[in-house]
Amino acid sequence: MQPELQPNQPVYQTSAGGIALEQQRVLRNTYLLLAISLIPTAIGAALGTSLDFTFMRASPIISFFVILAVFYGWIFAIEHNRNSSLGLGLLLGFTLFMGLLLGPLFQTVLGFKNGIQLIVLAAGGTAAVFFGLAGLAATTKRDFSFLSKFLFVGFFVIMLAVVANVFFASPVVHLAILGMFILFSSAAILFQVNSIVRGGETNYISATLTLYVSIYNLFTSLLQLFGILGGDRD
């Protein structure tokens, strides 16, 4: 059965766990859609791994800004249509596109002797972080809304660092960026799940989008980090 697309007015009757029924519905639909979104991501990753991305490597700066424009343009379209079935379709298309973008990274990592192990390790680490933080955010009485300022500032700091390193290509800065993405994504997971539980987020498409991007960035950052520190070419 397809979840409702239009958010209802909050229902303030609470369950034994203390979460209002409306918040439970949004959280349940978010987790369901998040799980579904991993299917087109996996399909896209499988396709991307077999594609030739030489054209991107030939013009890395141009490719970066084109992908960045498509990325944020697609996010804007999803948010603009978050209360309709179009928004749902756009979200699933977005996850397919993001899966395709995993292709170059997977090709590099699978070039290592222990490439498959690194992918499994990154996936396991991502799952552990997500379920741990999501469980904490959903059960704690603490309000994590204070993280909004950190996320706002962190977004611009990371974007400036990423854009600058496109031109400078510093390995040290790249490692620092990976660390920032891991911290930022972890904070975003805490903030978003806690916001749902507290009634601050009532649209499961928007919530899924935030969590998906956080999980994606967390996974790719861990995978790159593991590849740099533990990739075996012998």
N, C-alpha and C positions, 0 to 999 in steps of 0.2 A: 504494500500500500504506500503510495507516494505521500510524503509529509506535506502538511499544509504550507503554502507559500506565503500567505498573508499572515503577519504576526497578529495574534489576538491581544486584547487588553489583558494585563496581568491579573492572574487569579491569586489572591492573597491567602487562600487556604493552604496550610503547610502540612507536609507529610511528617512521619515519625522522625525522619532525618533532618527536618527543619528547613527544607528547600521548598519554596512555593511551587505549586503544580505547573504554573506557566514556565517558570525557570527550568523545571525538570524537562518539560517538553522541548524547550529550545536546546538544552544541553544534549538530550537524547537525539534530536534531529541533527544537531551539529556533528556528533560522533558518528552517526550513521552516514551522513553525507561525506564526512572526512574519510571514512573507510571506503566508500564507493569511489571517491576521487583518486584513490591509489591505484585503481584498476586501469584507467586511461594513462596514468603516469607510468605504470609498468609496461603497458603496450608501447607508449612513446619511447621509453628507454630502450626497449628491445629493438625497435626500429632505428633509433638514433645510433645505437652501437654499430649497426651495419652500414650506416651512411658515410659518405665521403665529405668531410668538413674542411677540405683543403682551401676552399674559397674563403672561409672564415679566418683561417690561419694566415692567408695571404694578405688580408686587410683587417687585422685585429681591432684597430681603433674604430674604423667605420662599422665593423660588425658589432662591436660593443654598443655603440650609440644606437644602432638600428634595433638591436635586441632590447635595449633599455626603453626605447620609445614604444615598442610593441608591448613590452611587459607592463608599463604603467598605463598605456592606453587601454589594454585589455582589463586591467584592474578597475580603471574608471568606468568602463562599460558594464562590468559586473555589478559594481556598487550602484550605478545609475538604474539598473534593472533588477535590484536585489529582491523586490517584492513580486516578481513575476517568474513564469516558467522560462522566459528568455534568459534571465539571470542565472538560473540553474544550468541551462544549456551552455551559456558562456563560461561558467565555472568549470564544467567538465571538459570543454574545449581547451580552456586555459591549462588544466592539469595535463592534458595530452601534449600540448606545446611544451610545457615545462619538462615533461618526460623526454621529449626529443632533445632538449637542451642538455640532458644528462649524457648524451652520446659521446661528445668529445672527452668528458671526464672519465667515463667508463672505458673508453678506448685506451686512454693513458694508463689508468689503474690496471686494466687487464693485461697491459704490457709487462707488468711485474709478475714474477714467478708466483708470488703470494697474493695476486690481485683479487681473486675470489674471496679469500679469507679477509682481506681488508674491507671489501664491500659488506660482507656479513658482519664484521666487527662494527663498522660504521652504522649499519642498520640496527644492530642490537643496542649500540650506545644511544642512538636516537630514540628508539622505543623506550629504553630505560629512563632517559631524561624526560621524555614526554609524559609517560604514565606516572612517574614520580611527581613531577611538578603539577600535572593536571589533578592528580589525587589530592595533593596538598592544597591547591587552590579551591577545590570543590568541598573540602571538609573543614578547613580552618575557619575560625571566626574572624581572622584578620582581614582587613580591607587592603587590597593591593592597588587601589586606585592611585596611590602616590607614585607608582611606577610610570604613570602617563608622562610626567615631566622628563624622566630618564629616557623613555622611548622616543619622545619628541626630539630631544637634543641628540640622542644617540643616532637617530636616523640620519640627521644632517652630517654628523661627524663621520659616520661610516660612508655615506655617499661621497663626501668630499675626498676621503681617503681612497676610495675605490677609483674615482675618476682620476685623481692625481696619479695613482699607481698604474693606470692604463698607459700613461706617458713615460713614467720613470721606471716601471717594471722592477722594483726593488724586492728581492726575496725576503728581506727582513720586514719590510712594510706589509708584504703579502701575508706573512705569518701573523703579524699584529692584527691585520684585517680579519683573518680567520678566527682569531681569539675574540675579537669584538662581535663578530657575527654569532658566535656560540653564546656569548653573554646576552646579546640583544635578543636572540631568538628565545632563549630560556625565559627572559623577563617577559617577552610578549606572550608566551604560553601561560605563565602565571597570571598576567594581567587579564587576558581574554577569558580564560575559564572562570576566574574569580568575578569578572564583570557579568558573565552569564548568570552565575549563581546568585549574585546580588541584584539582578534585574536591570543592570546597566546596558546590557545587550539583549535585544529581543528578536533580532533577525538572524536566523541560523545560516543563511547564505553568507552574510558578512562575517559572521563568527568563523565559519568554515574556511573562508578565504584567508583570514588572518592566521589561523592555526596551520593551514596548509603551507603557506609561505614560510612560517616559522620552522615547521618540521623540515621543509625542503632545504632551507638555508642551514639548519642544524646538521642535516645529513651530509650535504655537500661540503660543508666546512670540516666536519670530522673526517670525511673520506679524503679530502685533500691533505689534511694534517697527518693522517695515518700514512698516506702515500709518501709524503715528504720525509717523515721521520722513520717509517718502517718498510718502505717499498724495497723489495728484493729483486734486482735485475739479473742476478746470477742464475 
